[in-house]
Amino acid sequence: MIIRKWFREHSLSLVLLVVFLAFLSAYATVGWKWDDFWLNMAADTYGGLVIVFATKYFYERGSPESK
């Protein structure tokens, strides 16, 4: 029960971690330059963080705990 609650609370972060690892492995197999990788990864990471924080804000905004 505790594990299920933890996964529910952190599922968006876990999905972003999986996307990061998939992105890293795709760049490693293709053999692109690392400078390109880090520039793209920085943009994707910041975009992902904005999505995470916005989702958490709007999800928790109407909750009874926020009042």
mmCIF file as Biopython writes it, N, C-alpha, C and O atoms, coordinates in Angstrom:
data_model
#
loop_
_atom_site.group_PDB
_atom_site.id
_atom_site.type_symbol
_atom_site.label_atom_id
_atom_site.label_alt_id
_atom_site.label_comp_id
_atom_site.label_asym_id
_atom_site.label_entity_id
_atom_site.label_seq_id
_atom_site.pdbx_PDB_ins_code
_atom_site.Cartn_x
_atom_site.Cartn_y
_atom_site.Cartn_z
_atom_site.occupancy
_atom_site.B_iso_or_equiv
_atom_site.auth_seq_id
_atom_site.auth_asym_id
_atom_site.pdbx_PDB_model_num
ATOM 1   N N  . MET A ? 1  ? 0.821  -1.189 0.000   1.0 0.0 1  A 1 
ATOM 2   C CA . MET A ? 1  ? 0.000  0.000  0.000   1.0 0.0 1  A 1 
ATOM 3   C C  . MET A ? 1  ? 0.869  1.258  0.000   1.0 0.0 1  A 1 
ATOM 4   O O  . MET A ? 1  ? 0.581  2.224  -0.706  1.0 0.0 1  A 1 
ATOM 5   N N  . ILE A ? 2  ? 1.927  1.231  0.796   1.0 0.0 2  A 1 
ATOM 6   C CA . ILE A ? 2  ? 2.820  2.389  0.863   1.0 0.0 2  A 1 
ATOM 7   C C  . ILE A ? 2  ? 3.562  2.564  -0.453  1.0 0.0 2  A 1 
ATOM 8   O O  . ILE A ? 2  ? 3.774  3.688  -0.908  1.0 0.0 2  A 1 
ATOM 9   N N  . ILE A ? 3  ? 3.960  1.443  -1.068  1.0 0.0 3  A 1 
ATOM 10  C CA . ILE A ? 3  ? 4.680  1.512  -2.346  1.0 0.0 3  A 1 
ATOM 11  C C  . ILE A ? 3  ? 3.763  2.081  -3.427  1.0 0.0 3  A 1 
ATOM 12  O O  . ILE A ? 3  ? 4.198  2.897  -4.239  1.0 0.0 3  A 1 
ATOM 13  N N  . ARG A ? 4  ? 2.511  1.663  -3.443  1.0 0.0 4  A 1 
ATOM 14  C CA . ARG A ? 4  ? 1.550  2.170  -4.425  1.0 0.0 4  A 1 
ATOM 15  C C  . ARG A ? 4  ? 1.375  3.681  -4.268  1.0 0.0 4  A 1 
ATOM 16  O O  . ARG A ? 4  ? 1.322  4.405  -5.262  1.0 0.0 4  A 1 
ATOM 17  N N  . LYS A ? 5  ? 1.287  4.154  -3.040  1.0 0.0 5  A 1 
ATOM 18  C CA . LYS A ? 5  ? 1.129  5.596  -2.789  1.0 0.0 5  A 1 
ATOM 19  C C  . LYS A ? 5  ? 2.378  6.345  -3.254  1.0 0.0 5  A 1 
ATOM 20  O O  . LYS A ? 5  ? 2.277  7.419  -3.847  1.0 0.0 5  A 1 
ATOM 21  N N  . TRP A ? 6  ? 3.547  5.781  -2.985  1.0 0.0 6  A 1 
ATOM 22  C CA . TRP A ? 6  ? 4.793  6.431  -3.401  1.0 0.0 6  A 1 
ATOM 23  C C  . TRP A ? 6  ? 4.866  6.541  -4.919  1.0 0.0 6  A 1 
ATOM 24  O O  . TRP A ? 6  ? 5.232  7.588  -5.452  1.0 0.0 6  A 1 
ATOM 25  N N  . PHE A ? 7  ? 4.516  5.456  -5.619  1.0 0.0 7  A 1 
ATOM 26  C CA . PHE A ? 7  ? 4.523  5.489  -7.077  1.0 0.0 7  A 1 
ATOM 27  C C  . PHE A ? 7  ? 3.499  6.484  -7.616  1.0 0.0 7  A 1 
ATOM 28  O O  . PHE A ? 7  ? 3.757  7.146  -8.621  1.0 0.0 7  A 1 
ATOM 29  N N  . ARG A ? 8  ? 2.353  6.601  -6.968  1.0 0.0 8  A 1 
ATOM 30  C CA . ARG A ? 8  ? 1.340  7.549  -7.409  1.0 0.0 8  A 1 
ATOM 31  C C  . ARG A ? 8  ? 1.837  8.980  -7.255  1.0 0.0 8  A 1 
ATOM 32  O O  . ARG A ? 8  ? 1.584  9.820  -8.118  1.0 0.0 8  A 1 
ATOM 33  N N  . GLU A ? 9  ? 2.534  9.260  -6.175  1.0 0.0 9  A 1 
ATOM 34  C CA . GLU A ? 9  ? 3.021  10.615 -5.922  1.0 0.0 9  A 1 
ATOM 35  C C  . GLU A ? 9  ? 4.213  10.977 -6.800  1.0 0.0 9  A 1 
ATOM 36  O O  . GLU A ? 9  ? 4.403  12.151 -7.116  1.0 0.0 9  A 1 
ATOM 37  N N  . HIS A ? 10 ? 5.014  10.004 -7.198  1.0 0.0 10 A 1 
ATOM 38  C CA . HIS A ? 10 ? 6.245  10.278 -7.930  1.0 0.0 10 A 1 
ATOM 39  C C  . HIS A ? 10 ? 6.253  9.720  -9.357  1.0 0.0 10 A 1 
ATOM 40  O O  . HIS A ? 10 ? 7.314  9.628  -9.973  1.0 0.0 10 A 1 
ATOM 41  N N  . SER A ? 11 ? 5.106  9.354  -9.878  1.0 0.0 11 A 1 
ATOM 42  C CA . SER A ? 11 ? 5.059  8.720  -11.191 1.0 0.0 11 A 1 
ATOM 43  C C  . SER A ? 11 ? 5.518  9.658  -12.304 1.0 0.0 11 A 1 
ATOM 44  O O  . SER A ? 11 ? 6.174  9.212  -13.246 1.0 0.0 11 A 1 
ATOM 45  N N  . LEU A ? 12 ? 5.193  10.930 -12.217 1.0 0.0 12 A 1 
ATOM 46  C CA . LEU A ? 12 ? 5.605  11.866 -13.254 1.0 0.0 12 A 1 
ATOM 47  C C  . LEU A ? 12 ? 7.122  12.024 -13.282 1.0 0.0 12 A 1 
ATOM 48  O O  . LEU A ? 12 ? 7.714  12.099 -14.358 1.0 0.0 12 A 1 
ATOM 49  N N  . SER A ? 13 ? 7.752  12.077 -12.122 1.0 0.0 13 A 1 
ATOM 50  C CA . SER A ? 13 ? 9.209  12.160 -12.058 1.0 0.0 13 A 1 
ATOM 51  C C  . SER A ? 13 ? 9.860  10.890 -12.597 1.0 0.0 13 A 1 
ATOM 52  O O  . SER A ? 13 ? 10.893 10.956 -13.263 1.0 0.0 13 A 1 
ATOM 53  N N  . LEU A ? 14 ? 9.267  9.750  -12.317 1.0 0.0 14 A 1 
ATOM 54  C CA . LEU A ? 14 ? 9.807  8.485  -12.829 1.0 0.0 14 A 1 
ATOM 55  C C  . LEU A ? 14 ? 9.705  8.419  -14.349 1.0 0.0 14 A 1 
ATOM 56  O O  . LEU A ? 14 ? 10.619 7.927  -15.011 1.0 0.0 14 A 1 
ATOM 57  N N  . VAL A ? 15 ? 8.611  8.907  -14.899 1.0 0.0 15 A 1 
ATOM 58  C CA . VAL A ? 15 ? 8.460  8.925  -16.355 1.0 0.0 15 A 1 
ATOM 59  C C  . VAL A ? 15 ? 9.520  9.827  -16.970 1.0 0.0 15 A 1 
ATOM 60  O O  . VAL A ? 15 ? 10.109 9.472  -17.991 1.0 0.0 15 A 1 
ATOM 61  N N  . LEU A ? 16 ? 9.775  10.981 -16.373 1.0 0.0 16 A 1 
ATOM 62  C CA . LEU A ? 16 ? 10.812 11.873 -16.891 1.0 0.0 16 A 1 
ATOM 63  C C  . LEU A ? 16 ? 12.194 11.228 -16.811 1.0 0.0 16 A 1 
ATOM 64  O O  . LEU A ? 16 ? 13.015 11.429 -17.706 1.0 0.0 16 A 1 
ATOM 65  N N  . LEU A ? 17 ? 12.464 10.466 -15.771 1.0 0.0 17 A 1 
ATOM 66  C CA . LEU A ? 17 ? 13.734 9.761  -15.656 1.0 0.0 17 A 1 
ATOM 67  C C  . LEU A ? 17 ? 13.874 8.715  -16.761 1.0 0.0 17 A 1 
ATOM 68  O O  . LEU A ? 17 ? 14.945 8.569  -17.349 1.0 0.0 17 A 1 
ATOM 69  N N  . VAL A ? 18 ? 12.808 7.998  -17.037 1.0 0.0 18 A 1 
ATOM 70  C CA . VAL A ? 18 ? 12.839 6.991  -18.111 1.0 0.0 18 A 1 
ATOM 71  C C  . VAL A ? 18 ? 13.061 7.672  -19.460 1.0 0.0 18 A 1 
ATOM 72  O O  . VAL A ? 18 ? 13.823 7.171  -20.288 1.0 0.0 18 A 1 
ATOM 73  N N  . VAL A ? 19 ? 12.403 8.810  -19.689 1.0 0.0 19 A 1 
ATOM 74  C CA . VAL A ? 19 ? 12.596 9.540  -20.941 1.0 0.0 19 A 1 
ATOM 75  C C  . VAL A ? 19 ? 14.045 10.009 -21.059 1.0 0.0 19 A 1 
ATOM 76  O O  . VAL A ? 19 ? 14.633 9.924  -22.137 1.0 0.0 19 A 1 
ATOM 77  N N  . PHE A ? 20 ? 14.621 10.500 -19.971 1.0 0.0 20 A 1 
ATOM 78  C CA . PHE A ? 20 ? 16.014 10.937 -19.978 1.0 0.0 20 A 1 
ATOM 79  C C  . PHE A ? 20 ? 16.940 9.780  -20.326 1.0 0.0 20 A 1 
ATOM 80  O O  . PHE A ? 20 ? 17.844 9.937  -21.147 1.0 0.0 20 A 1 
ATOM 81  N N  . LEU A ? 21 ? 16.726 8.631  -19.717 1.0 0.0 21 A 1 
ATOM 82  C CA . LEU A ? 21 ? 17.586 7.480  -19.985 1.0 0.0 21 A 1 
ATOM 83  C C  . LEU A ? 21 ? 17.419 6.973  -21.417 1.0 0.0 21 A 1 
ATOM 84  O O  . LEU A ? 21 ? 18.393 6.559  -22.046 1.0 0.0 21 A 1 
ATOM 85  N N  . ALA A ? 22 ? 16.202 7.003  -21.929 1.0 0.0 22 A 1 
ATOM 86  C CA . ALA A ? 22 ? 15.978 6.598  -23.321 1.0 0.0 22 A 1 
ATOM 87  C C  . ALA A ? 22 ? 16.652 7.577  -24.273 1.0 0.0 22 A 1 
ATOM 88  O O  . ALA A ? 22 ? 17.246 7.170  -25.272 1.0 0.0 22 A 1 
ATOM 89  N N  . PHE A ? 23 ? 16.561 8.857  -23.966 1.0 0.0 23 A 1 
ATOM 90  C CA . PHE A ? 23 ? 17.192 9.884  -24.781 1.0 0.0 23 A 1 
ATOM 91  C C  . PHE A ? 23 ? 18.709 9.712  -24.769 1.0 0.0 23 A 1 
ATOM 92  O O  . PHE A ? 23 ? 19.360 9.834  -25.807 1.0 0.0 23 A 1 
ATOM 93  N N  . LEU A ? 24 ? 19.266 9.431  -23.599 1.0 0.0 24 A 1 
ATOM 94  C CA . LEU A ? 24 ? 20.704 9.232  -23.468 1.0 0.0 24 A 1 
ATOM 95  C C  . LEU A ? 24 ? 21.161 8.019  -24.261 1.0 0.0 24 A 1 
ATOM 96  O O  . LEU A ? 24 ? 22.183 8.079  -24.945 1.0 0.0 24 A 1 
ATOM 97  N N  . SER A ? 25 ? 20.427 6.929  -24.182 1.0 0.0 25 A 1 
ATOM 98  C CA . SER A ? 25 ? 20.832 5.729  -24.917 1.0 0.0 25 A 1 
ATOM 99  C C  . SER A ? 25 ? 20.688 5.922  -26.426 1.0 0.0 25 A 1 
ATOM 100 O O  . SER A ? 25 ? 21.483 5.380  -27.194 1.0 0.0 25 A 1 
ATOM 101 N N  . ALA A ? 26 ? 19.693 6.679  -26.856 1.0 0.0 26 A 1 
ATOM 102 C CA . ALA A ? 26 ? 19.523 6.940  -28.285 1.0 0.0 26 A 1 
ATOM 103 C C  . ALA A ? 26 ? 20.696 7.752  -28.818 1.0 0.0 26 A 1 
ATOM 104 O O  . ALA A ? 26 ? 21.197 7.468  -29.907 1.0 0.0 26 A 1 
ATOM 105 N N  . TYR A ? 27 ? 21.136 8.741  -28.079 1.0 0.0 27 A 1 
ATOM 106 C CA . TYR A ? 27 ? 22.273 9.544  -28.512 1.0 0.0 27 A 1 
ATOM 107 C C  . TYR A ? 27 ? 23.567 8.739  -28.479 1.0 0.0 27 A 1 
ATOM 108 O O  . TYR A ? 27 ? 24.439 8.928  -29.326 1.0 0.0 27 A 1 
ATOM 109 N N  . ALA A ? 28 ? 23.692 7.848  -27.511 1.0 0.0 28 A 1 
ATOM 110 C CA . ALA A ? 28 ? 24.919 7.060  -27.406 1.0 0.0 28 A 1 
ATOM 111 C C  . ALA A ? 28 ? 25.040 6.077  -28.572 1.0 0.0 28 A 1 
ATOM 112 O O  . ALA A ? 28 ? 26.143 5.844  -29.065 1.0 0.0 28 A 1 
ATOM 113 N N  . THR A ? 29 ? 23.939 5.506  -29.010 1.0 0.0 29 A 1 
ATOM 114 C CA . THR A ? 29 ? 23.999 4.526  -30.096 1.0 0.0 29 A 1 
ATOM 115 C C  . THR A ? 29 ? 24.168 5.189  -31.458 1.0 0.0 29 A 1 
ATOM 116 O O  . THR A ? 29 ? 24.796 4.615  -32.347 1.0 0.0 29 A 1 
ATOM 117 N N  . VAL A ? 30 ? 23.626 6.368  -31.632 1.0 0.0 30 A 1 
ATOM 118 C CA . VAL A ? 30 ? 23.736 7.057  -32.922 1.0 0.0 30 A 1 
ATOM 119 C C  . VAL A ? 30 ? 25.121 7.671  -33.079 1.0 0.0 30 A 1 
ATOM 120 O O  . VAL A ? 30 ? 25.623 7.785  -34.197 1.0 0.0 30 A 1 
ATOM 121 N N  . GLY A ? 31 ? 25.738 8.064  -31.980 1.0 0.0 31 A 1 
ATOM 122 C CA . GLY A ? 31 ? 27.079 8.635  -32.021 1.0 0.0 31 A 1 
ATOM 123 C C  . GLY A ? 31 ? 27.095 10.127 -32.302 1.0 0.0 31 A 1 
ATOM 124 O O  . GLY A ? 31 ? 28.016 10.633 -32.943 1.0 0.0 31 A 1 
ATOM 125 N N  . TRP A ? 32 ? 26.097 10.818 -31.834 1.0 0.0 32 A 1 
ATOM 126 C CA . TRP A ? 32 ? 26.052 12.267 -32.017 1.0 0.0 32 A 1 
ATOM 127 C C  . TRP A ? 32 ? 27.054 12.928 -31.099 1.0 0.0 32 A 1 
ATOM 128 O O  . TRP A ? 32 ? 27.601 12.301 -30.191 1.0 0.0 32 A 1 
ATOM 129 N N  . LYS A ? 33 ? 27.285 14.194 -31.345 1.0 0.0 33 A 1 
ATOM 130 C CA . LYS A ? 33 ? 28.214 14.942 -30.498 1.0 0.0 33 A 1 
ATOM 131 C C  . LYS A ? 33 ? 27.574 15.206 -29.135 1.0 0.0 33 A 1 
ATOM 132 O O  . LYS A ? 33 ? 26.368 15.428 -29.028 1.0 0.0 33 A 1 
ATOM 133 N N  . TRP A ? 34 ? 28.402 15.178 -28.112 1.0 0.0 34 A 1 
ATOM 134 C CA . TRP A ? 34 ? 27.903 15.373 -26.750 1.0 0.0 34 A 1 
ATOM 135 C C  . TRP A ? 34 ? 27.424 16.793 -26.519 1.0 0.0 34 A 1 
ATOM 136 O O  . TRP A ? 34 ? 26.535 17.010 -25.695 1.0 0.0 34 A 1 
ATOM 137 N N  . ASP A ? 35 ? 27.989 17.771 -27.224 1.0 0.0 35 A 1 
ATOM 138 C CA . ASP A ? 35 ? 27.527 19.145 -27.058 1.0 0.0 35 A 1 
ATOM 139 C C  . ASP A ? 35 ? 26.069 19.274 -27.487 1.0 0.0 35 A 1 
ATOM 140 O O  . ASP A ? 35 ? 25.267 19.925 -26.817 1.0 0.0 35 A 1 
ATOM 141 N N  . ASP A ? 36 ? 25.741 18.648 -28.606 1.0 0.0 36 A 1 
ATOM 142 C CA . ASP A ? 36 ? 24.355 18.662 -29.067 1.0 0.0 36 A 1 
ATOM 143 C C  . ASP A ? 36 ? 23.448 17.966 -28.065 1.0 0.0 36 A 1 
ATOM 144 O O  . ASP A ? 36 ? 22.334 18.417 -27.796 1.0 0.0 36 A 1 
ATOM 145 N N  . PHE A ? 37 ? 23.939 16.863 -27.518 1.0 0.0 37 A 1 
ATOM 146 C CA . PHE A ? 37 ? 23.131 16.122 -26.556 1.0 0.0 37 A 1 
ATOM 147 C C  . PHE A ? 37 ? 22.803 16.978 -25.338 1.0 0.0 37 A 1 
ATOM 148 O O  . PHE A ? 37 ? 21.647 17.049 -24.920 1.0 0.0 37 A 1 
ATOM 149 N N  . TRP A ? 38 ? 23.813 17.627 -24.768 1.0 0.0 38 A 1 
ATOM 150 C CA . TRP A ? 38 ? 23.572 18.382 -23.539 1.0 0.0 38 A 1 
ATOM 151 C C  . TRP A ? 38 ? 22.712 19.618 -23.775 1.0 0.0 38 A 1 
ATOM 152 O O  . TRP A ? 38 ? 21.940 20.004 -22.898 1.0 0.0 38 A 1 
ATOM 153 N N  . LEU A ? 39 ? 22.829 20.237 -24.931 1.0 0.0 39 A 1 
ATOM 154 C CA . LEU A ? 39 ? 21.955 21.366 -25.237 1.0 0.0 39 A 1 
ATOM 155 C C  . LEU A ? 39 ? 20.503 20.917 -25.368 1.0 0.0 39 A 1 
ATOM 156 O O  . LEU A ? 39 ? 19.597 21.551 -24.827 1.0 0.0 39 A 1 
ATOM 157 N N  . ASN A ? 40 ? 20.293 19.830 -26.084 1.0 0.0 40 A 1 
ATOM 158 C CA . ASN A ? 40 ? 18.926 19.306 -26.215 1.0 0.0 40 A 1 
ATOM 159 C C  . ASN A ? 40 ? 18.395 18.790 -24.886 1.0 0.0 40 A 1 
ATOM 160 O O  . ASN A ? 40 ? 17.220 18.975 -24.567 1.0 0.0 40 A 1 
ATOM 161 N N  . MET A ? 41 ? 19.260 18.144 -24.112 1.0 0.0 41 A 1 
ATOM 162 C CA . MET A ? 41 ? 18.819 17.598 -22.841 1.0 0.0 41 A 1 
ATOM 163 C C  . MET A ? 41 ? 18.475 18.703 -21.852 1.0 0.0 41 A 1 
ATOM 164 O O  . MET A ? 41 ? 17.531 18.567 -21.073 1.0 0.0 41 A 1 
ATOM 165 N N  . ALA A ? 42 ? 19.226 19.789 -21.875 1.0 0.0 42 A 1 
ATOM 166 C CA . ALA A ? 42 ? 18.920 20.910 -20.985 1.0 0.0 42 A 1 
ATOM 167 C C  . ALA A ? 42 ? 17.544 21.479 -21.309 1.0 0.0 42 A 1 
ATOM 168 O O  . ALA A ? 42 ? 16.754 21.752 -20.405 1.0 0.0 42 A 1 
ATOM 169 N N  . ALA A ? 43 ? 17.258 21.658 -22.588 1.0 0.0 43 A 1 
ATOM 170 C CA . ALA A ? 43 ? 15.952 22.185 -22.982 1.0 0.0 43 A 1 
ATOM 171 C C  . ALA A ? 43 ? 14.837 21.215 -22.597 1.0 0.0 43 A 1 
ATOM 172 O O  . ALA A ? 43 ? 13.798 21.638 -22.091 1.0 0.0 43 A 1 
ATOM 173 N N  . ASP A ? 44 ? 15.041 19.930 -22.830 1.0 0.0 44 A 1 
ATOM 174 C CA . ASP A ? 44 ? 14.021 18.942 -22.482 1.0 0.0 44 A 1 
ATOM 175 C C  . ASP A ? 44 ? 13.836 18.829 -20.970 1.0 0.0 44 A 1 
ATOM 176 O O  . ASP A ? 44 ? 12.716 18.653 -20.490 1.0 0.0 44 A 1 
ATOM 177 N N  . THR A ? 45 ? 14.933 18.930 -20.223 1.0 0.0 45 A 1 
ATOM 178 C CA . THR A ? 45 ? 14.843 18.835 -18.774 1.0 0.0 45 A 1 
ATOM 179 C C  . THR A ? 45 ? 14.087 20.012 -18.192 1.0 0.0 45 A 1 
ATOM 180 O O  . THR A ? 45 ? 13.214 19.830 -17.343 1.0 0.0 45 A 1 
ATOM 181 N N  . TYR A ? 46 ? 14.407 21.209 -18.635 1.0 0.0 46 A 1 
ATOM 182 C CA . TYR A ? 46 ? 13.696 22.382 -18.122 1.0 0.0 46 A 1 
ATOM 183 C C  . TYR A ? 46 ? 12.229 22.355 -18.532 1.0 0.0 46 A 1 
ATOM 184 O O  . TYR A ? 46 ? 11.360 22.737 -17.748 1.0 0.0 46 A 1 
ATOM 185 N N  . GLY A ? 47 ? 11.950 21.910 -19.739 1.0 0.0 47 A 1 
ATOM 186 C CA . GLY A ? 47 ? 10.557 21.765 -20.153 1.0 0.0 47 A 1 
ATOM 187 C C  . GLY A ? 47 ? 9.826  20.740 -19.311 1.0 0.0 47 A 1 
ATOM 188 O O  . GLY A ? 47 ? 8.671  20.939 -18.936 1.0 0.0 47 A 1 
ATOM 189 N N  . GLY A ? 48 ? 10.508 19.633 -19.013 1.0 0.0 48 A 1 
ATOM 190 C CA . GLY A ? 48 ? 9.915  18.606 -18.160 1.0 0.0 48 A 1 
ATOM 191 C C  . GLY A ? 48 ? 9.672  19.103 -16.747 1.0 0.0 48 A 1 
ATOM 192 O O  . GLY A ? 48 ? 8.642  18.798 -16.147 1.0 0.0 48 A 1 
ATOM 193 N N  . LEU A ? 49 ? 10.613 19.866 -16.215 1.0 0.0 49 A 1 
ATOM 194 C CA . LEU A ? 49 ? 10.431 20.416 -14.873 1.0 0.0 49 A 1 
ATOM 195 C C  . LEU A ? 49 ? 9.253  21.371 -14.809 1.0 0.0 49 A 1 
ATOM 196 O O  . LEU A ? 49 ? 8.501  21.373 -13.835 1.0 0.0 49 A 1 
ATOM 197 N N  . VAL A ? 50 ? 9.093  22.176 -15.843 1.0 0.0 50 A 1 
ATOM 198 C CA . VAL A ? 50 ? 7.940  23.083 -15.885 1.0 0.0 50 A 1 
ATOM 199 C C  . VAL A ? 50 ? 6.645  22.272 -15.886 1.0 0.0 50 A 1 
ATOM 200 O O  . VAL A ? 50 ? 5.688  22.625 -15.196 1.0 0.0 50 A 1 
ATOM 201 N N  . ILE A ? 51 ? 6.616  21.194 -16.656 1.0 0.0 51 A 1 
ATOM 202 C CA . ILE A ? 51 ? 5.427  20.339 -16.696 1.0 0.0 51 A 1 
ATOM 203 C C  . ILE A ? 51 ? 5.169  19.716 -15.326 1.0 0.0 51 A 1 
ATOM 204 O O  . ILE A ? 51 ? 4.027  19.683 -14.868 1.0 0.0 51 A 1 
ATOM 205 N N  . VAL A ? 52 ? 6.219  19.224 -14.670 1.0 0.0 52 A 1 
ATOM 206 C CA . VAL A ? 52 ? 6.061  18.594 -13.351 1.0 0.0 52 A 1 
ATOM 207 C C  . VAL A ? 52 ? 5.538  19.589 -12.332 1.0 0.0 52 A 1 
ATOM 208 O O  . VAL A ? 52 ? 4.571  19.304 -11.625 1.0 0.0 52 A 1 
ATOM 209 N N  . PHE A ? 53 ? 6.168  20.758 -12.248 1.0 0.0 53 A 1 
ATOM 210 C CA . PHE A ? 53 ? 5.750  21.741 -11.249 1.0 0.0 53 A 1 
ATOM 211 C C  . PHE A ? 53 ? 4.357  22.290 -11.544 1.0 0.0 53 A 1 
ATOM 212 O O  . PHE A ? 53 ? 3.576  22.509 -10.617 1.0 0.0 53 A 1 
ATOM 213 N N  . ALA A ? 54 ? 4.034  22.514 -12.803 1.0 0.0 54 A 1 
ATOM 214 C CA . ALA A ? 54 ? 2.696  22.997 -13.144 1.0 0.0 54 A 1 
ATOM 215 C C  . ALA A ? 54 ? 1.640  21.938 -12.827 1.0 0.0 54 A 1 
ATOM 216 O O  . ALA A ? 54 ? 0.571  22.257 -12.306 1.0 0.0 54 A 1 
ATOM 217 N N  . THR A ? 55 ? 1.946  20.674 -13.145 1.0 0.0 55 A 1 
ATOM 218 C CA . THR A ? 55 ? 0.993  19.608 -12.851 1.0 0.0 55 A 1 
ATOM 219 C C  . THR A ? 55 ? 0.779  19.463 -11.352 1.0 0.0 55 A 1 
ATOM 220 O O  . THR A ? 55 ? -0.357 19.339 -10.896 1.0 0.0 55 A 1 
ATOM 221 N N  . LYS A ? 56 ? 1.860  19.479 -10.588 1.0 0.0 56 A 1 
ATOM 222 C CA . LYS A ? 56 ? 1.724  19.365 -9.135  1.0 0.0 56 A 1 
ATOM 223 C C  . LYS A ? 56 ? 0.960  20.557 -8.564  1.0 0.0 56 A 1 
ATOM 224 O O  . LYS A ? 56 ? 0.141  20.392 -7.659  1.0 0.0 56 A 1 
ATOM 225 N N  . TYR A ? 57 ? 1.220  21.750 -9.083  1.0 0.0 57 A 1 
ATOM 226 C CA . TYR A ? 57 ? 0.529  22.946 -8.600  1.0 0.0 57 A 1 
ATOM 227 C C  . TYR A ? 57 ? -0.973 22.836 -8.847  1.0 0.0 57 A 1 
ATOM 228 O O  . TYR A ? 57 ? -1.772 23.043 -7.934  1.0 0.0 57 A 1 
ATOM 229 N N  . PHE A ? 58 ? -1.355 22.510 -10.083 1.0 0.0 58 A 1 
ATOM 230 C CA . PHE A ? 58 ? -2.774 22.442 -10.397 1.0 0.0 58 A 1 
ATOM 231 C C  . PHE A ? 58 ? -3.454 21.239 -9.766  1.0 0.0 58 A 1 
ATOM 232 O O  . PHE A ? 58 ? -4.645 21.295 -9.459  1.0 0.0 58 A 1 
ATOM 233 N N  . TYR A ? 59 ? -2.721 20.158 -9.570  1.0 0.0 59 A 1 
ATOM 234 C CA . TYR A ? 59 ? -3.289 18.971 -8.927  1.0 0.0 59 A 1 
ATOM 235 C C  . TYR A ? 59 ? -3.548 19.244 -7.444  1.0 0.0 59 A 1 
ATOM 236 O O  . TYR A ? 59 ? -4.583 18.848 -6.908  1.0 0.0 59 A 1 
ATOM 237 N N  . GLU A ? 60 ? -2.603 19.920 -6.784  1.0 0.0 60 A 1 
ATOM 238 C CA . GLU A ? 60 ? -2.723 20.160 -5.349  1.0 0.0 60 A 1 
ATOM 239 C C  . GLU A ? 60 ? -3.500 21.436 -5.024  1.0 0.0 60 A 1 
ATOM 240 O O  . GLU A ? 60 ? -3.823 21.679 -3.862  1.0 0.0 60 A 1 
ATOM 241 N N  . ARG A ? 61 ? -3.796 22.232 -6.008  1.0 0.0 61 A 1 
ATOM 242 C CA . ARG A ? 61 ? -4.447 23.517 -5.784  1.0 0.0 61 A 1 
ATOM 243 C C  . ARG A ? 61 ? -5.827 23.370 -5.139  1.0 0.0 61 A 1 
ATOM 244 O O  . ARG A ? 61 ? -6.169 24.144 -4.245  1.0 0.0 61 A 1 
ATOM 245 N N  . GLY A ? 62 ? -6.610 22.410 -5.568  1.0 0.0 62 A 1 
ATOM 246 C CA . GLY A ? 62 ? -7.950 22.249 -5.027  1.0 0.0 62 A 1 
ATOM 247 C C  . GLY A ? 62 ? -8.044 21.229 -3.909  1.0 0.0 62 A 1 
ATOM 248 O O  . GLY A ? 62 ? -9.144 20.922 -3.451  1.0 0.0 62 A 1 
ATOM 249 N N  . SER A ? 63 ? -6.916 20.696 -3.458  1.0 0.0 63 A 1 
ATOM 250 C CA . SER A ? 63 ? -6.960 19.660 -2.439  1.0 0.0 63 A 1 
ATOM 251 C C  . SER A ? 63 ? -7.318 20.242 -1.067  1.0 0.0 63 A 1 
ATOM 252 O O  . SER A ? 63 ? -7.065 21.419 -0.811  1.0 0.0 63 A 1 
ATOM 253 N N  . PRO A ? 64 ? -7.893 19.440 -0.200  1.0 0.0 64 A 1 
ATOM 254 C CA . PRO A ? 64 ? -8.251 19.922 1.150   1.0 0.0 64 A 1 
ATOM 255 C C  . PRO A ? 64 ? -7.025 20.340 1.968   1.0 0.0 64 A 1 
ATOM 256 O O  . PRO A ? 64 ? -7.134 21.188 2.854   1.0 0.0 64 A 1 
ATOM 257 N N  . GLU A ? 65 ? -5.860 19.749 1.676   1.0 0.0 65 A 1 
ATOM 258 C CA . GLU A ? 65 ? -4.665 20.091 2.439   1.0 0.0 65 A 1 
ATOM 259 C C  . GLU A ? 65 ? -4.162 21.515 2.124   1.0 0.0 65 A 1 
ATOM 260 O O  . GLU A ? 65 ? -3.454 22.120 2.929   1.0 0.0 65 A 1 
ATOM 261 N N  . SER A ? 66 ? -4.530 22.033 0.962   1.0 0.0 66 A 1 
ATOM 262 C CA . SER A ? 66 ? -4.016 23.347 0.583   1.0 0.0 66 A 1 
ATOM 263 C C  . SER A ? 66 ? -4.854 24.484 1.183   1.0 0.0 66 A 1 
ATOM 264 O O  . SER A ? 66 ? -4.514 25.655 1.017   1.0 0.0 66 A 1 
ATOM 265 N N  . LYS A ? 67 ? -5.920 24.153 1.862   1.0 0.0 67 A 1 
ATOM 266 C CA . LYS A ? 67 ? -6.791 25.201 2.428   1.0 0.0 67 A 1 
ATOM 267 C C  . LYS A ? 67 ? -6.495 25.443 3.877   1.0 0.0 67 A 1 
ATOM 268 O O  . LYS A ? 67 ? -7.134 26.288 4.504   1.0 0.0 67 A 1 
#
